[in-house]
Amino acid sequence: MQIHNPRAISIIRQESISLIPISIEIVEGNPNLASLLGWHLQQIGYSVFQAVSCQQAKLVFQKQQPSLVILSTDLPDGDGIELCRWLHKQRSSLIFVISSRTNESDIVEGLKSGADDYLTKPFGMQEFLARVEALTRRLRTSAPPACLDYGVLKIDLVQRQVRLKGSAIDLTPQEFSLLYVLAQSEGLALSRAELLQRAWPDEINNPRTVDTHVLSLRKKLEVDPQQPNLIQTVRNIGYRFNPEALMRPPLRPNSQSSNNSNSDRPPQFTAPPSRSFAKY
């Protein structure tokens, strides 16, 4: 659930905003605390989403792909540290743990589980915001593009839209997630299990479902879906995204080469703010 607060729009500090707001997912079992933190973050220009449980957190994460996850260890349906390990395996977001567990061993466990920072409750709002700013500075200095541009193919990561040769391509949410995961792998082959985990965590259990969505993507993106060049099958592994196929004139299904009759065959690869001194 995204937090909406009309008052936040008019008083955002301009120096805290990049062209595209950094998205933050708050995973906190206490809805009052989550709303309060979200309100303050929106005040300084962040796009904020909420989740109140481990299960909901994974769904929000998969759909929104946040840049930073603020994760409480105190959740109603599971251990926040286990969720931290799961998030770390996704390798796409910074993780900021907030926790009532104050022992040194708990803090060490959180950091070793993948947290980029760890703050114990209760905490001051100013310290909390300062730590968020410190984490997001990393994102601003190496921010990923809002659009993956491969010439004739453009993948808009903000609007979750795809255009091929200037025309919008109608993709389902599942197809877009799969294309995004393939594209960001930078040409590396990914197994069906990896694609399943990264594209649709906890939503689809059958790895062979990947094949169905790959076939659908090929029909929408390839010149010849029967001889795909963009989304290639890697024998005994899975699939890879081949951006080089977009950088050269495509071969038509019936095209003939004077040099090699097999040249058209694709290569096979193996709340309101509180006083500043309050604690939360």
N, C-alpha and C positions, 0 to 999 in steps of 0.2 A: 504494500500500500504506500503510495507516494504521499508525502506530507504537503499540504497546500496552505499557504499563509499569505494573503494578499498584501499585508503590511510589509512583508520581507522584501518585496520587489523594489519599493521606492527608496529603501535605505541601505541597500547593499553597498559595501565599500568597493569602489571601482578597482582599487589596486589588488583586490583579492580575486578578481575575475579574469579568466582567460577567455578566448573566443568561445570555447565550449566549456560549460561548467563541469567541474570534476564531480563525478557521481559517487555517492557514499551510501552504503547499506549499513543500517544500524540493526544489529541482532541483539535484542534486549528483552528479557522476560517481563520486566516491569514497564507497562505501557506508559505510565506517567513520566518515568525517567527517559524513556525512548523519545517521547514527544518533546520533552524539554531540550534534550540534546539536539534533536532534529531542528527545533526552532532556532537555536543559536547558530547551528551550521548553515541554515538557510539565510540567516541574516548576513552572513559574509559571503554568500554567493554559491554555495554548494547545492547540487541536486541530491535530494535525500530520499531514501526508500527505507521502509521498516519491515522487520520480521520479528516474530515473538517466539519462534520455536526453531529447532534444528531443521525440521522438515520444510517449514515455510522458508527458512533462510536459503536452503539449496534451490528452491524453486525461484525465489527472487533473484538469486545470484545468476542462475542460468538464463533468466529472461533479461535482466538489466545489465549484466556484465559490469559491475561497479569497479571503480578504480581503487577504492579503499573499503574494507569491511571493518566496522567497529563491532567487536564481538564480546558479549558478556559470557562468562563461564556459567552463569546461573540461569539455566533454561529449563522449561518444564518437561521436555521430552527427551533430554539427553545431556551429555557432558559437552560443554562448550570447547574443551580442549580437543576432544575427538573431532568436533566440527572444524576446529582450527587446522588439524592435520589434513582433513579432507580439502579445505580451502587451499592449503599450501600446495597440495598435489595438482591443483588446477593451474598454478603458476601464472596467474593473470592479474592478481590484486594484492595490494598491501594489506596487512592484517594488524589491527590495533586491538589488543585484548584489554578489557576493563573487568576487574574481578574483585570480589570480596575476599578472595584467598590471598592472604598477605604473607604467608611463610616464604622464606627464600627458596625452598624446594619447589613450591608452586610456581613462583615467578620463573625459575630456571626451566621447569617443565614447559611452561607456556612458550617461552622463547625458543626452546629446542623443538617445539611442535610446529614452528613456522611463524610465530608472531614477530612482527617488525618492531613492536613496542608493547609495553605492559604497564598498565596504570591500576593501582589498587584503590578500591572504594573504602571510605568516602574520598572524593577528590574535589578540588576547586575548579570552577568552570573556566577560569582564565588559564590554569595549567592544562586542562583538557584541550581547549582550543589551540593553545600554543603547540601542543604535541601533534594535533591534527595538521596544523600549518607546517610543522617541520617535516612530517611524513609526505604531505602533498607537494612540498617543494621538489622532492625527487621526481614527481610526476610531471611538474611543469618544466623541469630542465631536460627531461627525456620523454615528453608527451607523445603517445602514439598518434598517428594521423587520424583525422576524423573520417577520412575516406581512403580506401585502398584503390589506387588508380593504376590500372594495367592497360592504359591506352583505350582500347575499345570497350573494356569492361571496367566498370566503376562500382565499388561496394561501399555504400554509405553506412558507416557503423553507428551513426547517431539516429538516423531515420530508419535504419534497417531496410534499406532499399537497394536494389541492384539495377543498373542500366547497362545494356549491351548495344553498342553502336548507336547510342543516344536514345534507345527505346527502353522503357521500363519493363522489367521482367517480373512477372507475378510469381513470387516464391511464398510458400507457406513458412510459418515461423520455424518449423523443423528443418526445412530445406535451407533457410538463411543461416541458421546456427551451424549446420553441417558445412556449408560453403565457407563460412567465416573461420571455422576451426581448420579446415583444409588450407585456406589461404594464409593464415597466420603461421602455419607450420613451415613456411618458406621452402617448399619443395621437398621436405622430408616425408618419407612414407610413414603412414600411421595405420596401425592395425584396426580392425573393426571394433575391438574392445576399447581401444583408446578413443576412437571417434565417438563411440557410444557414450563413454564416460564424460567426455568433454562437451559434447553437443547437447546431450539430453540426460543429465544425471538424474537418476531416480524416476525417470518417466517411461523409459523403454527398456525392457529386459532382454530382448532378443537381438544379439549382434547382427543377425541376418537382415534385420530391419534397415541397417545401414545400406545394404545392397539396393533395397527398394528405393530409398531416397537418392542414392547415387544415380540410378537409372533415370529417375525423374529430373534431376539436375542436368544430366547429359542431354535429355530431350529438349530442355529449355535453353541450354548454353552452347552445345556443341554444333559444329557445322554438320557433322555426320555422327549421330549418337551411336551407330554401330561400330564406328572406328574412332573412338574418342581420343582427343589430343590434350584437352584441358584437364580433365579429371581422369588420371590414368590408373589402370589396375597394376599393382605391384605384386607379382606372383608370389604366393606363399606368405604375403604380409598383409596387404590391404589396398590402400589408395594413396595417391599423392596429387597435389595441385601443381600443374605445370604451366607457370606464367609465360614461358617462352612460346607457347602455342599462340599467345595473343600478340606477340611482337613481330610476327611474320605473316604474310598473306596466307590464309588457310587454304588447304587443298580441298577441292570439292570431291564428293563421293565418286564421280565418274571421271575425274581428271586423270590424265595419263602423263607419265614422265618419260622423256626420250632416253634418260640415262638409267633409270631403274624402275621397273614395272611395279615394285613393291614400295615405292617411296611414299605412297599415301597411307601406308600401314603404320599406326602409332607404335613407337618403341615400347617394348615390354621391359619392365624393371622387376629384378628380384625385390508545546504549552506557553504561557507568557514567561518572559525572562525573570529570573530571581536576582537578588542582590549579589554583587560580585564576590562577596566573601563567604557565600553559602557553600556548604559541602553537599555532594551528591553521592 
